[in-house]
Amino acid sequence: MESLRNFLTGPRLIIIVLVCALPFVFLGTGSLASGFGGSFGSINGEEVTETDLQLASNTAVQRFKNAYGEEFDFDMLNEELKSESIKQELIVQKVLQSGARSLGLFNENTITEAKKGIVQSPQFQVEGMFNENVYEAQVNSSGYTKESYIDLMTGILASELYRSSLSGINFATQNEVYELASLLEMTSDINFIKIDYDGLKNELVNTTEELVEFYENNQILFFSEEQRRFRYLVLDQAEYENNVEIPDGYLENYYAEYLSNFDTSAQTRISHIMIDKNNYESNNQAYEAIKMVEDLLINGSSFIDLASEYSEDIVTKDNGGDLDYFERDIFPEEFEKGIEALALNDYSKIIELEDTFHILKVTEINKQQPLSEDQIKDEVINELIETESLALMNDDFSLLEDLIFDNSSIEEIAFNISKEVSESDFFTKSNYDFYIVNNEIKNYIFSTDSQINQPYAIELDDKVIVVSVSSVADPKLQSFEEVAEDVADLLSESKAIEKLALMNNELQSIKNDEDKKLFIDTYNYVTQDTFVNVKRYSSLLPQEVLSEIFNNVPDTTISTNANNKDSFIITINNFNRLNEDEINSVIDEYNAFSEERLSSKMSEIINEDVFQSARVNLNNLIF
């Protein structure tokens, strides 16, 4: 029961619920393959299986998607980067697993928590309740048995517990936090001159002769983009829905099974009073203690009061012994037998487990009404149509992949799967506007590796598109008239950059303040100002300029450009630190920030140590 008490509360359950769906995110990597069904070797003594490889692949893909967005296509990376990313995830995965095993984190408690996470995962629930049939179907479809999936989730949880136990260390002292707050809250007093790039550029005038000369001398800048057109066909799951046939009697049988399952789905909430045998010299003494509690219940004493006074479960005794809703996969089998005949507010006979005695009470029975046959049928029909239409589409997808492998043309592919071939307009990279928005399509069309009249299949969420580049229009020099505006803009930009540098040098060479003011007043795009107590993350100046300021020392003059090409000449007068009272007013914010910074640093150290200490012995891998 120790494991039972441990998992009922606490943050670790959150971890397993969050990672529970990870093995089902089969994001796919086109370069990942193996013709081998056994072991792929070992890392730190932990065997590497095909499941480990797929999990590492999924994690690597998801990490890139988290960084660059869900549209990111992992398969567009070069082979070396893909294989290295997967290998790194595999090493981290197995080294953490090895560490968790060495600390004994693969135990009954971890298995129980893994089961709890599975039970509470929405993907295995129907109408908000765990459904074992759904669980079995989903894990089987992904290549697992119910038991092997529990093993997988136990490994993930144990590894995460090991990682969090390392990275959760926080050893920041108050003096370190104080210094951090003092540094980041520091302000600066500055004088500066700003030359506005856009203002300078807009005042420039280009003659026709200058424009023509610039065009003639820089023709490489005025070639048109390469244009490409492609033929394509689309497999759309929605188009297959009308081809789905519902077998005779399927809906009736499904509803009958639903009603049968529903009758056993009532939720029963239980409380308990527990006596721990380890607290007594003998089993007989422990039994006498629980028997005394039973006698008090028989004589009318309150179960809640007795739980608070006598229960030796420190987690639940203060809330009347509440154990939440009973779940077969979580609680001992003896509990199920003990409550199977109990009505609401009844309590059980004494139940003996290996280390404990219990008396259970039924505190709540929550039985909902089943959905109507029409509601269930509608859901089943929609689910069946979605599943079967996807299967029919995938049948055609498999066929066209074989045809592509046999070097069939897109017209031959279309004929074999009864689809029509369409042709796009001419597109360039900058004006690409295909009606299916997907970066992989665009990247393939304009890839240097794509060949004329060579079909290529791309799998989308509910579609498959086959594209074949049909023609390529090479870049050509555009006439002066066609690109006159671009010529003018580029010439003005070139002049502005050159003049800005000259003005910056001239301003720095003027030592007399009156002469400098006269120079500044001559141009309406040159300004001078003084700021006091400018903060490190102020919006008064561009962030890249502020970074330069706070990376320097007082009594210095610096020249720097902002990202928008504005030029700044800045004199740093001094830096101002907050007094003790001011720092204490913001110290709480920095305590949280310091913990986060240290946790991040610890993660870096752990990852570095993982790779340095890993004993990698891999074979039979094909990336």
C-alpha positions as CSV (number, residue, x, y, z in Angstrom):
1,M,0.0,0.0,0.0
2,E,3.0,2.3,0.3
3,S,3.0,2.6,-3.5
4,L,-0.7,3.2,-3.5
5,R,-0.4,6.1,-1.1
6,N,2.5,7.6,-3.0
7,F,0.9,7.9,-6.4
8,L,-2.5,9.2,-5.3
9,T,-1.1,12.7,-4.9
10,G,1.9,14.6,-6.2
11,P,3.4,16.1,-9.4
12,R,4.8,12.8,-10.8
13,L,1.4,11.7,-12.1
14,I,1.4,14.9,-14.4
15,I,4.6,13.7,-16.1
16,I,3.2,10.3,-17.1
17,V,-0.1,11.8,-18.3
18,L,1.9,14.3,-20.5
19,V,4.2,11.7,-22.0
20,C,1.6,9.0,-22.3
21,A,0.7,10.1,-25.8
22,L,4.3,10.3,-27.0
23,P,4.6,6.8,-28.4
24,F,1.6,7.4,-30.6
25,V,3.0,10.5,-32.2
26,F,4.4,8.6,-35.1
27,L,5.6,11.7,-36.9
28,G,7.6,9.6,-39.3
29,T,11.1,10.1,-40.8
30,G,11.5,9.0,-44.4
31,S,15.1,8.3,-43.8
32,L,14.7,6.0,-40.8
33,A,14.5,2.3,-41.6
34,S,15.7,-1.1,-40.6
35,G,15.4,-4.5,-42.0
36,F,16.2,-6.0,-38.7
37,G,13.8,-7.1,-36.0
38,G,16.1,-7.9,-33.1
39,S,18.5,-5.8,-31.0
40,F,20.3,-2.8,-32.4
41,G,23.1,-3.0,-29.8
42,S,23.3,-1.3,-26.4
43,I,23.9,2.0,-24.7
44,N,25.3,1.9,-21.1
45,G,24.2,-1.8,-21.0
46,E,20.6,-1.0,-22.0
47,E,19.4,-3.0,-25.1
48,V,18.3,-0.8,-28.0
49,T,15.2,-2.1,-29.7
50,E,13.2,-1.0,-32.7
51,T,10.7,0.6,-30.2
52,D,13.5,2.6,-28.7
53,L,14.6,3.8,-32.1
54,Q,11.1,4.8,-33.1
55,L,10.6,6.7,-29.8
56,A,13.9,8.5,-30.3
57,S,12.9,9.4,-33.8
58,N,9.5,10.7,-32.7
59,T,11.1,12.8,-29.9
60,A,13.7,14.2,-32.3
61,V,10.9,15.3,-34.8
62,Q,8.8,16.8,-32.1
63,R,11.7,18.7,-30.7
64,F,12.2,20.4,-34.1
65,K,8.5,21.1,-34.4
66,N,8.5,22.7,-30.9
67,A,11.3,25.0,-32.0
68,Y,10.2,25.8,-35.6
69,G,6.4,25.2,-35.6
70,E,4.1,22.3,-36.5
71,E,4.7,22.8,-40.3
72,F,8.4,21.9,-39.9
73,D,9.3,19.0,-42.1
74,F,12.0,16.8,-40.5
75,D,12.6,14.9,-43.7
76,M,13.9,18.1,-45.5
77,L,17.0,18.1,-43.2
78,N,20.1,16.5,-44.6
79,E,20.7,12.8,-43.8
80,E,23.6,13.5,-41.5
81,L,21.7,16.0,-39.3
82,K,18.7,13.7,-39.1
83,S,20.6,10.6,-38.1
84,E,22.7,12.6,-35.6
85,S,19.5,14.1,-34.0
86,I,17.9,10.7,-33.6
87,K,21.1,9.2,-32.3
88,Q,21.4,11.9,-29.7
89,E,17.8,11.3,-28.5
90,L,18.6,7.6,-28.4
91,I,21.7,8.1,-26.2
92,V,19.9,10.4,-23.8
93,Q,17.0,8.0,-23.6
94,K,19.1,5.0,-22.8
95,V,21.6,6.7,-20.4
96,L,18.7,8.1,-18.3
97,Q,17.1,4.7,-18.4
98,S,20.3,3.1,-17.2
99,G,20.7,5.7,-14.4
100,A,17.1,5.2,-13.3
101,R,17.6,1.4,-13.2
102,S,20.7,1.7,-11.1
103,L,18.8,3.8,-8.5
104,G,16.0,1.3,-8.4
105,L,13.4,3.5,-10.0
106,F,12.1,0.6,-12.0
107,N,9.8,-0.7,-9.2
108,E,6.2,-1.5,-8.3
109,N,5.6,2.1,-7.4
110,T,6.7,3.3,-10.9
111,I,4.7,0.6,-12.6
112,T,1.6,1.6,-10.6
113,E,2.1,5.3,-11.5
114,A,2.5,4.3,-15.2
115,K,-0.8,2.4,-15.1
116,K,-2.5,5.4,-13.4
117,G,-1.3,7.7,-16.2
118,I,-2.6,5.3,-18.8
119,V,-6.0,5.1,-17.1
120,Q,-6.2,8.9,-16.9
121,S,-5.1,9.5,-20.5
122,P,-7.9,10.9,-22.6
123,Q,-6.9,8.9,-25.6
124,F,-7.9,5.7,-23.9
125,Q,-11.2,7.0,-22.6
126,V,-14.8,6.9,-23.8
127,E,-17.2,9.5,-22.3
128,G,-14.5,10.5,-19.8
129,M,-13.9,6.9,-18.5
130,F,-11.1,4.5,-19.2
131,N,-12.0,1.9,-21.8
132,E,-9.8,-1.2,-21.9
133,N,-11.0,-2.2,-25.4
134,V,-10.0,1.2,-26.7
135,Y,-6.7,1.0,-24.9
136,E,-6.0,-2.5,-26.3
137,A,-7.0,-1.5,-29.8
138,Q,-4.8,1.6,-29.9
139,V,-1.7,0.0,-28.5
140,N,-2.1,-3.0,-30.7
141,S,-2.4,-0.8,-33.8
142,S,0.9,0.8,-32.8
143,G,2.7,-2.4,-32.4
144,Y,2.4,-3.0,-28.7
145,T,0.7,-5.4,-26.4
146,K,-1.1,-4.1,-23.3
147,E,1.8,-5.3,-21.2
148,S,4.6,-4.1,-23.4
149,Y,3.0,-0.6,-23.5
150,I,2.9,-0.5,-19.7
151,D,6.6,-1.5,-19.7
152,L,7.4,1.3,-22.2
153,M,5.6,3.9,-20.1
154,T,7.3,2.7,-16.9
155,G,10.6,3.2,-18.6
156,I,9.7,6.7,-19.7
157,L,8.5,7.6,-16.3
158,A,11.5,6.2,-14.5
159,S,13.8,8.1,-16.9
160,E,11.9,11.3,-16.3
161,L,12.0,10.9,-12.5
162,Y,15.8,10.4,-12.8
163,R,16.2,13.4,-15.0
164,S,14.0,15.7,-12.8
165,S,15.8,14.5,-9.6
166,L,19.1,15.7,-11.1
167,S,17.9,18.9,-12.8
168,G,15.7,20.0,-9.9
169,I,18.7,20.8,-7.7
170,N,18.7,24.5,-6.6
171,F,21.7,25.8,-4.8
172,A,21.5,29.6,-5.5
173,T,22.4,31.6,-2.4
174,Q,20.5,34.8,-1.5
175,N,23.7,36.8,-2.2
176,E,23.9,35.4,-5.7
177,V,20.2,36.3,-6.3
178,Y,20.9,39.8,-4.9
179,E,23.9,40.3,-7.2
180,L,21.8,39.1,-10.2
181,A,19.0,41.6,-9.4
182,S,21.5,44.4,-8.9
183,L,23.1,43.7,-12.2
184,L,19.9,43.4,-14.3
185,E,18.1,46.3,-12.6
186,M,21.1,48.7,-13.2
187,T,20.3,51.8,-15.4
188,S,22.5,54.1,-17.5
189,D,22.7,57.8,-18.2
190,I,23.6,58.6,-21.8
191,N,23.9,61.3,-24.4
192,F,23.4,60.2,-28.0
193,I,23.2,61.3,-31.6
194,K,20.9,59.4,-34.0
195,I,21.1,59.4,-37.8
196,D,17.7,58.1,-39.1
197,Y,18.5,55.8,-42.0
198,D,15.0,56.0,-43.7
199,G,15.0,59.8,-43.3
200,L,18.4,60.1,-45.0
201,K,17.4,57.6,-47.8
202,N,14.2,59.4,-48.5
203,E,15.9,62.7,-49.2
204,L,18.3,61.3,-51.8
205,V,17.7,62.1,-55.4
206,N,18.8,59.8,-58.3
207,T,19.3,61.1,-61.8
208,T,18.3,59.0,-64.8
209,E,22.0,58.7,-65.7
210,E,22.8,57.3,-62.3
211,L,20.0,54.8,-62.4
212,V,21.0,53.5,-65.9
213,E,24.6,53.3,-64.9
214,F,23.7,51.4,-61.7
215,Y,21.5,49.0,-63.7
216,E,24.3,48.4,-66.2
217,N,26.9,47.8,-63.6
218,N,24.8,45.5,-61.4
219,Q,22.8,43.4,-63.9
220,I,23.2,40.3,-61.7
221,L,20.7,41.9,-59.3
222,F,18.0,42.3,-61.9
223,F,17.5,38.8,-63.2
224,S,14.1,37.3,-62.9
225,E,13.5,34.4,-60.5
226,E,13.4,30.9,-61.9
227,Q,9.8,29.8,-62.6
228,R,8.5,26.3,-62.2
229,R,5.3,24.6,-63.2
230,F,4.2,21.1,-62.1
231,R,1.5,18.5,-62.7
232,Y,-0.2,17.0,-59.7
233,L,-2.9,14.7,-58.4
234,V,-4.5,14.6,-55.0
235,L,-5.8,11.7,-52.9
236,D,-8.3,13.4,-50.5
237,Q,-9.7,11.3,-47.7
238,A,-13.1,13.1,-48.0
239,E,-13.5,11.7,-51.5
240,Y,-13.3,8.2,-50.2
241,E,-16.1,8.5,-47.6
242,N,-18.8,7.6,-50.1
243,N,-17.1,4.3,-50.8
244,V,-17.3,3.1,-47.2
245,E,-19.9,0.4,-46.6
246,I,-21.2,-0.4,-43.1
247,P,-21.5,-4.2,-42.6
248,D,-25.0,-5.6,-41.9
249,G,-25.7,-5.7,-38.1
250,Y,-22.5,-3.8,-37.2
251,L,-24.3,-0.9,-35.6
252,E,-26.7,-3.1,-33.6
253,N,-23.9,-5.3,-32.3
254,Y,-21.8,-2.3,-31.4
255,Y,-24.6,-0.8,-29.4
256,A,-25.3,-4.0,-27.6
257,E,-21.7,-4.3,-26.6
258,Y,-21.7,-0.6,-25.5
259,L,-24.7,-1.3,-23.2
260,S,-22.9,-4.4,-21.8
261,N,-19.8,-2.4,-21.0
262,F,-21.8,0.5,-19.6
263,D,-23.5,-1.7,-17.0
264,T,-20.0,-2.3,-15.5
265,S,-18.8,1.3,-15.8
266,A,-20.3,2.8,-12.7
267,Q,-17.8,4.8,-10.7
268,T,-17.5,3.8,-7.1
269,R,-15.7,6.1,-4.7
270,I,-14.1,4.6,-1.6
271,S,-12.5,5.5,1.7
272,H,-10.4,3.3,3.9
273,I,-9.0,2.9,7.4
274,M,-5.6,1.2,7.3
275,I,-3.4,-0.5,9.9
276,D,0.2,-1.1,8.9
277,K,1.6,-4.4,10.1
278,N,5.1,-3.0,10.2
279,N,4.0,-0.8,13.1
280,Y,3.3,-3.8,15.4
281,E,5.3,-6.6,16.9
282,S,3.1,-9.3,15.3
283,N,0.3,-9.8,12.8
284,N,-2.0,-10.6,15.7
285,Q,-1.4,-7.3,17.3
286,A,-2.1,-5.5,14.0
287,Y,-5.3,-7.5,13.5
288,E,-6.5,-6.6,17.1
289,A,-6.0,-2.9,16.2
290,I,-8.1,-3.2,13.0
291,K,-10.7,-5.4,14.8
292,M,-11.1,-2.7,17.5
293,V,-11.9,-0.2,14.7
294,E,-14.4,-2.7,13.2
295,D,-16.1,-3.1,16.6
296,L,-16.4,0.7,16.9
297,L,-18.0,0.9,13.5
298,I,-20.5,-1.8,14.4
299,N,-21.4,0.2,17.5
300,G,-22.2,3.3,15.4
301,S,-19.0,5.3,15.5
302,S,-18.4,7.7,12.5
303,F,-16.1,6.2,9.8
304,I,-14.6,9.7,9.2
305,D,-13.8,10.2,12.9
306,L,-12.3,6.7,13.1
307,A,-10.2,7.2,10.0
308,S,-8.8,10.5,11.4
309,E,-8.0,8.9,14.8
310,Y,-6.9,5.4,14.0
311,S,-5.9,5.1,10.3
312,E,-2.1,4.8,9.8
313,D,-2.2,6.1,6.2
314,I,-0.8,9.5,6.7
315,V,-1.8,10.7,3.2
316,T,-5.6,10.0,3.6
317,K,-6.3,10.0,7.3
318,D,-7.0,13.8,7.5
319,N,-9.6,13.7,4.7
320,G,-11.6,10.8,6.1
321,G,-9.6,8.1,4.4
322,D,-10.7,9.1,0.9
323,L,-9.1,7.1,-1.9
324,D,-11.0,8.6,-4.8
325,Y,-12.7,6.4,-7.4
326,F,-12.0,2.7,-7.5
327,E,-10.1,1.6,-10.6
328,R,-9.3,-2.1,-11.2
329,D,-5.9,-1.4,-12.8
330,I,-4.7,0.6,-9.8
331,F,-6.1,-1.0,-6.6
332,P,-5.5,-4.5,-5.3
333,E,-7.8,-7.3,-6.4
334,E,-8.8,-7.8,-2.7
335,F,-10.3,-4.3,-2.8
336,E,-12.5,-5.2,-5.7
337,K,-13.8,-8.3,-4.0
338,G,-14.3,-6.4,-0.8
339,I,-16.6,-3.8,-2.3
340,E,-18.4,-5.7,-5.0
341,A,-21.5,-6.4,-2.9
342,L,-21.5,-3.1,-1.0
343,A,-24.2,-0.4,-1.3
344,L,-23.7,3.3,-0.7
345,N,-22.4,4.0,2.8
346,D,-21.8,0.3,3.5
347,Y,-18.3,-0.7,4.8
348,S,-16.4,-3.9,4.1
349,K,-15.2,-6.7,6.3
350,I,-11.5,-6.6,7.3
351,I,-9.3,-7.0,4.2
352,E,-5.8,-8.3,4.7
353,L,-3.0,-7.5,2.3
354,E,0.7,-8.5,2.6
355,D,1.7,-5.6,4.8
356,T,-1.6,-4.0,5.8
357,F,-5.2,-4.4,7.1
358,H,-8.1,-2.3,5.7
359,I,-11.7,-1.5,6.2
360,L,-13.3,0.1,3.1
361,K,-16.4,2.2,2.9
362,V,-18.4,3.1,-0.3
363,T,-18.9,6.9,-0.2
364,E,-20.2,7.6,-3.7
365,I,-21.7,5.6,-6.6
366,N,-21.8,7.6,-9.8
367,K,-23.7,5.8,-12.5
368,Q,-24.6,7.9,-15.6
369,Q,-27.4,7.1,-18.1
370,P,-26.3,5.4,-21.3
371,L,-26.4,7.4,-24.5
372,S,-29.3,6.6,-26.8
373,E,-28.9,4.2,-29.7
374,D,-29.2,7.0,-32.2
375,Q,-26.4,9.0,-30.5
376,I,-24.1,6.0,-30.4
377,K,-24.8,5.0,-34.0
378,D,-24.0,8.5,-35.2
379,E,-20.7,8.5,-33.4
380,V,-19.9,5.0,-34.7
381,I,-20.8,5.8,-38.2
382,N,-18.7,8.9,-38.2
383,E,-15.7,7.1,-36.7
384,L,-16.1,4.1,-39.1
385,I,-16.3,6.4,-42.1
386,E,-13.2,8.3,-41.0
387,T,-11.3,5.1,-40.3
388,E,-12.3,3.2,-43.4
389,S,-12.0,6.2,-45.8
390,L,-8.4,6.7,-44.5
391,A,-7.7,3.0,-45.1
392,L,-9.1,3.2,-48.6
393,M,-7.0,6.2,-49.3
394,N,-3.9,4.5,-47.9
395,D,-4.6,1.5,-50.2
396,D,-4.3,3.9,-53.2
397,F,-1.3,5.5,-51.6
398,S,0.5,2.2,-51.3
399,L,-0.3,1.4,-54.9
400,L,1.0,4.8,-56.2
401,E,4.2,4.4,-54.1
402,D,4.9,1.1,-55.9
403,L,4.2,2.8,-59.2
404,I,6.6,5.7,-58.3
405,F,9.2,3.1,-57.4
406,D,8.8,1.5,-60.8
407,N,9.4,4.9,-62.4
408,S,5.9,5.3,-63.7
409,S,4.8,8.7,-65.0
410,I,2.2,10.8,-63.2
411,E,-0.2,10.0,-66.0
412,E,0.3,6.3,-65.6
413,I,-0.2,6.6,-61.8
414,A,-3.4,8.6,-62.3
415,F,-4.8,6.0,-64.7
416,N,-4.1,3.1,-62.3
417,I,-5.9,4.8,-59.3
418,S,-8.6,6.5,-61.4
419,K,-7.6,10.1,-60.6
420,E,-7.2,13.2,-62.7
421,V,-3.9,15.1,-63.3
422,S,-4.0,18.9,-63.0
423,E,-1.3,21.4,-63.8
424,S,-0.3,24.4,-61.8
425,D,0.5,28.0,-62.9
426,F,4.1,29.0,-63.2
427,F,5.4,29.9,-59.7
428,T,8.6,31.5,-58.4
429,K,9.7,31.1,-54.8
430,S,8.5,34.5,-53.9
431,N,5.1,34.4,-55.6
432,Y,4.3,30.7,-54.8
433,D,0.6,30.5,-54.1
434,F,-0.5,26.9,-54.5
435,Y,-4.0,26.2,-53.0
436,I,-2.6,23.4,-50.7
437,V,-0.5,25.3,-48.2
438,N,2.4,23.0,-47.2
439,N,6.1,23.9,-47.1
440,E,7.2,20.4,-48.1
441,I,5.4,20.8,-51.5
442,K,7.1,24.2,-52.1
443,N,10.5,22.9,-50.9
444,Y,10.3,19.9,-53.3
445,I,9.2,21.9,-56.3
446,F,12.1,24.4,-56.0
447,S,14.7,21.8,-54.8
448,T,17.8,21.4,-57.0
449,D,17.3,17.6,-56.5
450,S,13.8,17.5,-58.1
451,Q,13.8,16.2,-61.7
452,I,11.6,17.0,-64.6
453,N,8.7,14.5,-65.0
454,Q,9.7,12.5,-61.9
455,P,6.6,12.0,-59.6
456,Y,7.1,12.5,-55.9
457,A,4.5,11.7,-53.2
458,I,3.9,13.9,-50.1
459,E,1.7,12.7,-47.3
460,L,-0.4,15.4,-45.5
461,D,-2.9,15.1,-42.6
462,D,-5.9,13.9,-44.6
463,K,-4.5,14.0,-48.2
464,V,-1.7,12.6,-50.3
465,I,-0.4,14.7,-53.2
466,V,1.8,13.5,-56.0
467,V,3.7,16.3,-57.8
468,S,5.9,16.2,-60.9
469,V,7.8,19.2,-62.1
470,S,6.8,19.7,-65.7
471,S,8.8,22.7,-66.9
472,V,11.4,25.1,-65.7
473,A,11.8,28.7,-67.0
474,D,15.4,29.8,-66.3
475,P,16.1,33.3,-64.9
476,K,16.6,36.1,-67.5
477,L,17.8,39.7,-67.3
478,Q,14.8,42.0,-67.0
479,S,14.7,45.2,-68.9
480,F,15.4,48.5,-67.2
481,E,11.8,49.5,-67.5
482,E,10.6,46.4,-65.8
483,V,12.8,46.9,-62.7
484,A,13.1,50.7,-62.6
485,E,11.6,50.9,-59.1
486,D,14.0,48.2,-57.8
487,V,16.9,50.0,-59.4
488,A,16.0,53.2,-57.7
489,D,15.5,51.6,-54.3
490,L,18.8,49.7,-54.4
491,L,20.7,52.8,-55.6
492,S,19.2,54.9,-52.9
493,E,20.1,52.2,-50.3
494,S,23.7,52.1,-51.5
495,K,24.0,55.8,-51.4
496,A,22.4,56.0,-48.0
497,I,24.7,53.5,-46.4
498,E,27.8,55.2,-47.8
499,K,26.6,58.7,-46.7
500,L,25.6,57.4,-43.3
501,A,29.1,56.1,-42.7
502,L,30.7,59.4,-43.8
503,M,28.3,61.5,-41.6
504,N,29.1,59.2,-38.6
505,N,32.8,59.7,-39.1
506,E,32.4,63.5,-39.5
507,L,30.3,63.8,-36.3
508,Q,32.9,61.9,-34.3
509,S,35.7,64.1,-35.6
510,I,34.0,67.3,-34.5
511,K,35.1,68.2,-31.0
512,N,33.5,71.6,-30.5
513,D,29.9,71.3,-29.1
514,E,28.7,74.3,-31.0
515,D,30.1,73.0,-34.3
516,K,28.5,69.6,-33.6
517,K,25.1,71.2,-32.9
518,L,25.4,73.3,-36.1
519,F,26.1,70.1,-38.1
520,I,23.1,68.3,-36.4
521,D,20.7,71.1,-37.1
522,T,21.6,71.1,-40.8
523,Y,19.8,67.8,-41.3
524,N,16.2,67.0,-40.2
525,Y,17.0,63.3,-39.9
526,V,19.8,63.8,-37.4
527,T,18.8,64.2,-33.7
528,Q,20.5,64.6,-30.4
529,D,19.1,63.7,-27.0
530,T,19.9,62.8,-23.4
531,F,18.3,59.9,-21.5
532,V,18.6,59.3,-17.7
533,N,18.1,56.0,-15.9
534,V,17.6,54.0,-19.1
535,K,16.9,50.3,-18.2
536,R,18.5,47.3,-19.8
537,Y,15.2,46.3,-21.4
538,S,13.8,49.7,-22.1
539,S,11.7,50.4,-25.2
540,L,13.3,53.8,-25.6
541,L,16.1,52.4,-27.8
542,P,16.5,49.3,-29.9
543,Q,17.4,46.3,-27.9
544,E,20.6,45.6,-29.8
545,V,21.7,49.2,-29.1
546,L,21.0,48.8,-25.4
547,S,23.0,45.6,-25.3
548,E,26.0,47.5,-26.6
549,I,25.6,50.2,-23.9
550,F,25.4,47.7,-21.1
551,N,28.4,45.8,-22.4
552,N,30.6,48.8,-22.0
553,V,31.9,51.0,-19.2
554,P,31.2,54.6,-18.1
555,D,32.9,57.6,-19.7
556,T,33.2,55.9,-23.1
557,T,31.7,56.8,-26.5
558,I,30.5,54.1,-28.8
559,S,29.2,54.0,-32.4
560,T,26.7,51.3,-33.3
561,N,24.0,50.6,-35.8
562,A,20.5,49.2,-35.1
563,N,19.0,46.4,-37.0
564,N,16.9,48.9,-39.0
565,K,20.2,50.6,-40.1
566,D,19.8,53.7,-37.9
567,S,23.2,54.9,-36.7
568,F,23.9,55.9,-33.0
569,I,26.9,57.7,-31.5
570,I,26.4,57.2,-27.7
571,T,28.3,58.7,-24.8
572,I,27.9,56.6,-21.6
573,N,28.0,59.0,-18.7
574,N,27.5,56.5,-15.9
575,F,25.7,53.4,-14.6
576,N,23.3,53.6,-11.6
577,R,22.7,50.7,-9.2
578,L,19.6,50.3,-7.1
579,N,19.9,50.8,-3.3
580,E,19.2,47.9,-1.0
581,D,15.5,48.7,-0.4
582,E,14.9,49.0,-4.1
583,I,16.5,45.6,-4.8
584,N,14.6,44.0,-1.9
585,S,11.3,45.2,-3.5
586,V,12.0,43.1,-6.6
587,I,14.0,40.2,-5.1
588,D,11.1,37.8,-5.2
589,E,10.9,38.0,-9.0
590,Y,14.6,37.1,-9.2
591,N,14.3,34.2,-6.8
592,A,12.0,32.5,-9.4
593,F,14.2,33.6,-12.3
594,S,17.3,32.3,-10.5
595,E,15.7,28.8,-10.0
596,E,14.7,28.6,-13.6
597,R,18.2,29.7,-14.7
598,L,19.9,27.1,-12.5
599,S,17.5,24.4,-13.6
600,S,18.3,25.2,-17.2
601,K,22.1,25.2,-16.4
602,M,21.8,21.9,-14.6
603,S,20.0,20.4,-17.7
604,E,22.9,21.5,-19.9
605,I,25.4,19.9,-17.5
606,I,23.4,16.7,-17.3
607,N,23.1,16.5,-21.1
608,E,26.8,17.1,-21.5
609,D,27.6,14.4,-18.9
610,V,25.2,12.0,-20.6
611,F,27.1,12.2,-23.8
612,Q,30.6,12.0,-22.2
613,S,29.7,9.0,-20.1
614,A,27.6,7.0,-22.7
615,R,29.0,3.6,-23.7
616,V,27.6,3.3,-27.2
617,N,27.6,0.0,-28.9
618,L,25.1,0.3,-31.8
619,N,24.8,-1.9,-34.9
620,N,22.3,-2.8,-37.6
621,L,21.1,0.8,-37.8
622,I,20.1,2.2,-41.2
623,F,19.5,6.0,-41.4
